[in-house]
């Protein structure tokens, strides 16, 4: 199934969508591709905000974009791998039966599936700026991301490894 169809299926039922991804077999390259795609989309979502910030403060846009690129494409994936491992260990405390791969896939897929809202958040930050609108869109992204991640983690940890 196409990634876009899986994303729309995730908005309907995140647990079922992740079970479908897990049924495709353990493919670390696929999980890494989801992670990198999600991080690149988050980086792209930052560009309108960075352009606004550079315009208002007089800072160099290239420097801001370079720092954001370094943070989201090189550092964030390492931190997300650690967060996924930690989430699996916490799930084991609650008698989770899944694997580290399932926990990674749940987190990485949640990031990618919630990325349309992250793009909207970036547009609001760039065109409207700080305010109630940005907070509402940011909160919506956070709620959707956590819903996808927790539902996916429950689906991944509820099945035998």
N, C-alpha and C positions, 0 to 999 in steps of 0.2 A: 504494500500500500504506500502511496506517496506520503511524504512528510507532512504536506499541507492537510491531507485527509486525516492523518493521525492527530494533528494539532486540533482540527475541528472536532474529532471524536473525543479528544481529551476534555474539551469544554463540556461535552455531554456527560461523560462518565470517565473520570481520570483513572480509576482503578482498573476498569475493563481495558482501557487503552494501553495501560502499562503491561497488563497481563498478555495482551496481544504482542507487544514488543518483546516480552520475555519468551514468548512461545517461538519466536524466530531463532532462538538459540543464543548461547553466550558468545557474543562477538565484541571483543574489546575495541576493535576499530570503529564499530558503529557507535558505541558509547562515547568514544573520544570525538567522533565527528559531531555528535549531538552537542557535546560540551563546547567544542571549538566554535560551532555555528552559533550557539547561544551567546558565547562571550563576544564574538564578532558583532552580533546584532546589538548587544548591550553597548559595545563601543560605538557603533554607528548611531545608536539612540542618543549618545552623549554629545554628538557633534553640534546640533542646534544650540544646546546650552553653552557649549564651549565657545561657539561663534558669538553668542550674545555677550558672554563674559569678556571675551577679548575686545569686543567693540566698546563695551561700557567702561572697562578698566584700562584699555590701551596696552594690555599684555599681548605678547606674540601668540597668535593662534597656533602656529607650528609647535611651539613648546607645550601648549596645553594639550594638543592632540597627541603629541609624542608621549606625554606622561599618561594620558588616558589609554593609549594603545599598550604601553608597557604594563599598566595595571590590569587591564581586562583581558589581554591576549596572552600574556606571559606569566603574570603572578596569580591572577584569579583562578586559572585552572588547577594550579597546585593546591591552593587553599580549598577549592571545591572537592578535590580528591580527598583531602584530610577530613573535611566536613562530612562527606559521604561515609567514610570509614567510621567516624565517630557516631553517625546516625545508626549504622549497622550494629555497633557495639551497644548502643542504648536500646535498640530493638531486641537484641539478645537478652538484655535484662528483663524484658517483658515477654520472654519466650518466643522471640522471632525465630523462624525456621529458614529464613532466606540466606542469601550469600552476599558477599561484599559486592559482587557484580550487580545484583538486584538493587542494592542500596545506591550504588553509583548511577545506574540507569534511571532510578526514580528521581534523583536530584538533577541529573543532567537533562533529562527529558522535561522536568518541571520548568527549568530555566528556559529551554528552547520553546516549549509550548506557551509560556507566559510572555514571550518576547513581543508579540503584537502590542500588548499593553505597555511594555517598556518603550517601544517606539512612540506610542502616543504620549507617554510621559516625557520623552525627550522633546517632542514637538511642542508640548505645552510649556516646558521649561525654556525652550528657545524663543517662542513667539509671544507668550504671555508673561513668563517670568515667575518669580516667587509670589505665592498667594494661595488663596483657598482652592483655586482650580488645580494647581499643581499638587497640593496636598491630597485632594480627593482622588486624582488619577494615580498618584503614588500609593495611596492606601488601597485602591482597587487592585493595582498590580501586586502589592504585597499579599493581600488576601487570596487572590487567584493563585499566585505562586505557592503559597503555603498549602492551599487546598490541593493543588496538583501534587506537591511533594509528599504531603502526609498521606493522601489517598494512594499514591503510587508506592510509598514505602510500606503501607499496610498490605497492599496487594503483593508486593515483592517478598515481604517477610512472612506472609501467611502461607506461602507455598513451600514445599520441601525443596531443599537445595539440590 
